[in-house]
């Protein structure tokens, strides 16, 4: 089976990546609101999205989005309180959500710190829309995305859209969206920067299709925003 051909947008450095990705995201959200009256966005965790979120929170991009009609979701979360430094929600709240007029009722946090994580996953599944309009993803050095790690049982999930998961490093306990959420998203943006990601980027984008070993291959149909360092080992870098 031949993998789909992802769209690659390669820019000079991480700073430029943040600018280009933020412009693209703002245009996607604004377009969805114009066409359908609202936009459901799932934010990614990790370091690379942070400067992207910072740019979205500043003018002129912040003014282009009618934040009153944006619903914010999360693709995964660690089992920590929302004010913990490891919280994906906490990071997004600090640099984006607290700086734009998105209604609090439209910010849907994953409550991964609950004692019954299976119940928390089922509750989140119920509020997640059938199709996300925009799903933002990152890429781990082992090829994971969301909290879908190589060999994870969550990769076999076809019915539940959110499940408990375990990561290889602390905090290990997580909640994660599953492959059906990626497959049903209307738009996907994958944000990757840095020389330390070059080898895994090449394996994911140009290697054999093995999503159980390289879960980020589930997002090959998305737009991949790469800086030159991350794209350095690609044979077909744009």
N, C-alpha and C positions, 0 to 999 in steps of 0.2 A: 504494500500500500504506500503510495507516494504522499508525503506530507503536504498540506497546503502551503502556498508560498506567502509568507508574511510580508507586509509592507514595512520596509525599514527606512527610518528617517535618521540619518547619521549626521551629527553636528560636531563642531570643533572640540568642545569641552563641556564639563558638567554645568557650568554657568549658562552656556548657550542652550544646553538641553533643557534646563529649567524654564528658560524664556520661551522656547519653541513649544514645549509640551504644555505650558500654561496657556499659551495663545490657542493651541488646538483644543484643549479642554474647555476653555471659556466659549469658544465658537460652537463646540458640540452641545454644551449645555444651553446656550442661548438659542441655538437653532431648534433644539428639542422643545423648548418652552414655546417658541413662536408657532411651531407646527402642531403641538399636542397639548399645550397649556401647562406642562410640568415636566420635570426631569428627575428620574431616580438614579442616583449616583452612588456607587460603592467605592469607598476610599481604601487605599493601600497603606500598609504600615511600612516601616523601614526608614533608612536614612535618605535615599534618593528622592522620595516624594516631598520631603519637607520644604526645600526651596521652591518647588513647584507650588505648593500650597501657599507659601509666603507671597508669591507673585499673584496668585489668584485673589488674595486678600487685599491687594493694593490696587489703587487706580492706576491705569485706566481699566484694567480687566475687571475689577470688582464691580464697576459701574455697568458693565455690559451684561451682567447676569441679574435677572430678577430673582433674588434669593428667596423671596416669599413663596416661590413655586418650585423650589428644589427640595427633594427628599434625600437625606444623607443616610447611607447604610455603610456597613463595614464588611469586608470580605473575610476577615478572621480577627481573632482577638486572643490575647493571653489571659490566663486566669488570675488577674490582678485587679485591684480597685482602679477606678477611672483616673485617680490622681497619681497612680504609680508611674514612675518614669518609663516602665516597659509597656504601658498601655498604648495601643494604637489610637484609641479614642482620645486619650489625654494629649498625645502629640498633635493630633489634628485639631483638637479644641484650642490648644495654645497658639497655633500659628495661623489658623483659618477660621474655625467655627465661631470663636469668640470675637472675631474682627469683621464679620459680615452679618447682615440682618436676616440670617436664616432662622425661621421660627423654631423655638426649642422643641415644639411638638413634632417637628419634621426631621429631627435628628434622632436616629434609631440606633442606640448603642447596643452592642452585644454584651450581655451580662455574664461574661465567662467566669467571673469570680464567684458565682452562685455555687452553693454546695452540691446541688443536683445539676450537673452540667448537661446531662441528657435532656432534662426538662427545659433548661435554658436554650438548648439547641432547637428543641421542638417549638418553643415559643417564638424564637427568631424566625424559624421557617414559616410560621403562620403570618408574620408581618412582611416578609420579603415579597416584593412584587413578582409576578410570573416571569417578567422579563426586566432585567435592569437595562436602563437606557445607556448607561456608561459604567464600565467596570475598569477600575485602575488596579494594576498589578505590578509587582516587583519580581525580581529573580534572585534566588539564593545561590550561593556558590556550589551547592550540591544539585542544582536544577529544580529546586522546589519553587512553588508559587503559592500564595495564600499560606495556609498551614497544611498543604498537601505535600508531604515529603516522600522521597523515593521508597516504594514498597508499601506505603501506607494503605490500610484497609479502606480508608475513605476514598481512595482512587477507584474502588469498585462500586461505589454507591451510585445507584441510578434512580432511587425513589426519594430519599431524604435529601434536602438541599442544604441543610446545616447539620453538622454532627460534631461531637467531641473529638478531639485529636490530641496527639502527643508529639511534641517536637524533640529534637536531639539535644537541645541546650536549654538551660533554665531561662525563664519559667516554662517548664515543659508542657504543662496542661493548657489546652487551647480549645477554642471553638473555631470551626472553619466552614466556609461554603464548600460545596462539592462540585464535581465536574459538570453536572447539569446546569449549575448557575453560570459557569463559564460558557457552556455551549449555547445557552439561551440569551446571553447578553447581546444587545443590539450593536454596541460599540465596545471595543476593548483597547486600552492603551497600556503598554508594558514599558516601564521606565527603568533603564539600566545604565549605570555609569561606573567607570573605573577600570583600570588595567587588571585588577584581581578578578573581574568578571569575563575577561576576554575568552578564556578557554571554554567556560561553560556556555557562553553565548554561541560560540561556534558549534559546540555539540548540539545544543538545542535547535538552532536555526538551520544547520546544514548536515547534521548527523542523521542516522536512521531514526525512524519514528518509533520511539519506545517510551511512551508517556508514563509507564509504571516506573521506569528508571529516571526519567526526566519529565516530571509532571508539568513543567512550564510549557511543554509542547502542546498541552491542551489549549494554549492561547496562540497558536501559530496563525490563526485567522485574524489576529489583532494588528494594531499599528505598534511597531517596536521603535521606541525612541532610544537611541544609543549615542553615547559620545565616542569620539575617535578611539579612545583607549579601550572601551568595551568592545568595539567593532574590529579591533586590530587583527584578529585571526580569521575573520570572515573572508571567504574567497570572492564574495559578491557584494561587498559593502557598497552602499550607495554613495 
